[in-house]
Amino acid sequence: MPDTLTMVVSEGRLRDGRVADIGITGDRITAIGDPNTLRAASVIPAGGRLVTESFVNAHLHLDKVHTLDMVGDAALLAYTAGSMGAAMTGIELARAVKERYDRSWILPNVRRALQDAVRFGTLHILAFTDVDTTGRLEGFQAVVDAREEFKDVLDIRVVAFPQDGVVRDPGAAELCEQAMASGADVVGGIPWIEYSDADAARHIEWACALAARLQRPVAMLVDDASDPSLTTTAMLAEAMIEHGLQGRGIACHARAVGSYGEPAQRRLAGLALRAGLGFVSDPHTGPGRLPVDLFDRLGVAVALGQDDIEDAYYPFGRNNMIEVAFLAAHALGFLSKHDQERLLNFVTTGAARVLGVHDHTIAEGNVANLAIHECEDVPALLRNHVAPRWVVSRGRVAAETQERTSFIWDRGRSD
Ligand SMILES: [Zn+2]
């Protein structure tokens, strides 16, 4: 144990039920000891509360947050109607907002969503930003500015995302390349939006070639409608292998995969494993969903994403990944205690695996990114889905939340 711990989380309950002191030096966990054995000037008195890793939001459209009132309900109703044609109509309607894109009004919305992230202990975010001929680089720039503002507490990975396609929207590819040269971390894509499989293949080829050249990962929205004829997920996995991008790709949504027969789902899972392609499912934001249970059982890396926060596609959301897991429990039928534990993995350790965040577990030597909750076990955590009592980012307390109810109604009787 190091002589000089800077912080101790005393009597924290780990997920296996064990109560322990967690010692931190600087930004790292440096000791895990018996309860009340570690000392430091700064102490978080967990007192038997559940301590988990901080949360990972593996898919968020960060430039669009809090824009629903600029669009109205038409786009939302179209996107959630269930058909591919309607989903595309929703995206067209949502595009109206981007004609008014300006970083000056986008940045305050992004800040609000990121403050929520800190409050709810969501310290890693894969942030998609629309980069196209309508929105230009305005949303991207606002998110890059916010990434800088929050860099001491949040890990934000910015995706240059051509929301309207690259064949359909000539000029978008060049803008994305400009964004990659101006600080974007990940090459984005949305091949299913193109008008033909040949165009989708061109879209994927462009993105994977660019990622390989820049040595960056790719993250794409694939097959985002319940239509079994959509197969861009497999195309992405094959292109990753061709371009030597194994382990550096993320497939978001993949709703069509849920409408494949099980043999086709298993083939795709095998291909994804070979490509090292991770998946992010957002079952609360639209109809159709990735077969999360099967993919997870087959060893494919799976995460849950918030996807949207009060935008044209989804009216709620607050960067609270326990809330996302709570919604997924219903949408996916993950209700047993065992499945609740799996859900928690999908927003912590498993989601970190999808993002390529290494060593995101509570263990000596790893970064001290922790959430200390008001409850003692995972079912209570999901049931309550409230902000953690304390959020520790890189060894420092980043947020503290206290919720308290005073019962007044029967005071006359009990006093
Ligand atoms: Zn999305």
Boltz pocket constraint, residues with backbone or C-beta under 6 A from the ligand:
constraints:
  - pocket:
      binder: B
      contacts: [[A, 59], [A, 61], [A, 221], [A, 252], [A, 253], [A, 307], [A, 308]]
      max_distance: 6.0
